[in-house]
Amino acid sequence: MKTPLVSIIVPFYNTGHSAQALINNLRNQSYENLQIIFVNDGSTDDTLKLLEEAKQQDHRIILINQKNSGSATARNSGLKKATGQYVMFFDSDDEVDPEIVEKMLGKIQESSSDMVTCGFKYHRLKTNSTTAVFINPVARRHQKEALAPYIIRLLGNDGRLHSSVNKIFRIDIIKRHKLKFDPKLNFGEDLIFVLNYLKYAQNIDFLYEPLYTYHYGTPTSTVKDSSLKYKNWQQNWQFLTDYFQPKNPAEQDQLNWIRYRWGYSYCLAVYRSDQTKRQKLDLLHAVIKDKALPPVGKRKHIGKGKYLQEKLFRLARKTPSTLYAFIASVAKIKQASDS
């Protein structure tokens, strides 16, 4: 395997010593030719001191200190400094496998891909339980299938493509097309960055190992207010429809399924939030009022399981109460399958 420089960009905001685990993970990576870019995004706790100490101990660390502007701007600041052939993004309150860079780099070189995605370990701090996700093989790309419809099929199956933190990117694609994270967005900016990148990619590949550990339950990873605003999900949907224009009814049904899937995800975010039940019912009312929900797709286009889910979702969204009861049942089923 060639040993090109890999740039790693990590934004920090008030994560303090909880970020020490990730700092140690990066400094002790099995692959050593790294440019580690830490961006302190205006932290008001002892985060900056921690990062300054790490910089003194490791010459590969570049420290950017800026006023608080959000994670998108922090990542963009890191991209301006990045000089590696490849780039990876991580979040400061998570952890990564000690071989994540070596394995991801090896895969992208071996397969001559433009992007590689790995699996997650989903660690719930409240219950101290860990579940490996996105370790099952993805659907294969059909012969002569363009990348965009293939991406839509994958987005409709699971969420492994949504995030930027479980991926390795080619920096020449990012620089050539001046790709950035949108600082005006406070929701879904990861997915939009990935989709913008994929406009210029030819092929992608996957590693079915959970090399990235997402800590759910930290102050920075709890359900955000932005995920409870239905218009944010609608905005992401609009971007997705701009990214992909279906050429036939089968592709349209595949695209529409994502709208249903995101509807489920929004309702689950509301159900799992710290809102009162009355507040949750008020939030779900936005789903009831959504007149743009597409018709149920044909079974032959999306499969029996997705067809039934679409039917059930449309039946449940008669009133906020029936939708709430339906989502509560879905949440219990998901919790049982994860345990």
ZITADA-V22367 format. One line per field, one symbol per residue. ss: DSSP state (H for helix, E for strand, C for the rest). phi: phi as a letter, one per 30 degrees, with the letter a starting at -180 (. if undefined). psi: psi as a letter, one per 40 degrees, with the letter a starting at -180 (. if undefined). Layout:
ss=???
phi=???
psi=???
//
This chain:
ss=CCCCCEEEEEEECCCHHHHHHHHHHHHCCCCCCEEEEEEEECCCCCHHHHHHHHHHHCCCEEEEEECCCCHHHHHHHHHHHCCCCEEEEEECCCEECCCHHHHHHHHHHHCCCCEEEEEEEEEECCCCEEEEECCCCCCCCCCCCCHHHHHHHHHCCCCCCCCCCCEEEEHHHHHHCCCCCCCCCCCCHHHHHHHHHHCCCCCEEEEEEEEEEEEECCCCCCCCHHHHCHHHHHHHHHHHHHHCCCCCHHHHHHHHHHHHHHHHHHHHHHHHCCCCHHHHHHHHHHHHHCCCCCCCCCHHHHCHHHHHHHHHHHHHCCCHHHHHHHHHHHHHHHHHHHC
phi=.dcddccccbdbbhchddddddededdcddccdbcccccdcidcccedddddddddcbdddccccbddbjddddddddddcdbddbbbcbcdccbbddcddedddeddddchccabccdccccdddchcbbdbicdeddddddiddddddddddddcacdddccdcbbcdddddddchdbddddccaidddddddddddcccabbbccbdccccdcjdeccdededdccddddddddddddddbcecaedddddddeddddddedddddddddddddddddddddddddddcddddddeddcjdddddddddddddddbeddddddddddddddddddd
psi=higihhhhhhihhfeaeeeddddddddfidhegihhhhhhffieaeddddddddddeheehhhhhiiheiddddddddddeheidiiihiideaiiieedddddddddddefieihhiiihhhhddefihhhifeiiiiihihehidddddddddedaededieefihihddddddefiihheeiehedddddddddedeidiiiihfhgehhhhheideeihiddeehddddddddddddddhhieidddddddddddddddddddddddeieiidddddddeddddeheehiihihdedeidddddddddddddfdiddddddddddddddddddd.
//
